[in-house]
């Protein structure tokens, strides 16, 4: 049977794009020795942007195929103690039966050499283990985020001994992660701010299972995050267990290595960037869900202006 690698991204254009770019990288590095199959959970989190992007990839990359789950309907309403992320994480958890069915069906036609799951799709790891498939975690958020994710169960245990307060209620408290600067508790990731939000328990579960992965694949590289990569490799983020081997495969950039159309005009910001001195430009990009209030945008702009540094800032419309 033909060898295949199966990828499972979380819903959301940023995660889907990153996973597809990982699939392209695997094909290039392995000389197309594998088929790359991407599982897609279909539901209310689908967007037109994601759909059109997947259609384009299907047309331009025949070695990458997509396996869509049956549509899963969930209540997407949220509240103060049941956030949008809690709904999303529950949707992914409920998709587990589709993961099991898909892997069984694909195993009839392919020899699955590896199953690579998004951090937020951790509920799929026990399923792949039951089927005897080597399972890797793909972390789209770099070594700093990976370090924090691996160490979070330790933070949780420390907090549970002292207080049941939510991070959002602890403005004077700082959280300490190995290899990272202290982080004010109220600036923890949104999913962790409210202890009563199910998103918190989902994130805790993701982080507890993460060290059980066969490998960690991180979208970063040594020169960008040497301290974070070293800290993870030394096992400091999992003080009472073992850390899986880490593969740094970044940076993954959409469209990198593909032929550009000769008649396509180059963006003016890239031409400007080429004229700047080496290591002189600050780059700001907060991802597809990076949303700020007008006051926060003005504060960032003021900080950039006062810094006197050259900058390139991606701002959502």
Buried (B, 14 or more C-beta within 10 A) or exposed (E): EEEBBBBBBBBBBBBBBBBBBBBBBBBEEEEEEBBBBBBBBBBBBBEEEBEEBBEEBEEEBEEBBBBBBEEBEBEEEBEEEBBBBBBBBBBBBBBBEBBBEBBEEBBEEBEBBBBBBBBBBBBBBBBBBEBEBBBBBBBBBBBBBBBBBBBBBBBBEEBEEEEEEBBBBBEEBEBEBBBBEEBEBBEBBBBBBBBEBBBBBBBBBBBBBBBBBBBBBBBBBEEBBEEBBBBBBEBBBBEEEEBBEBEBBBEBEEEEEEEEEEEEEEEEEEEEBEEEEEEEEEEEEEBBEEEEEEEEBEEBEEEBEEEEEBBBBEEEE
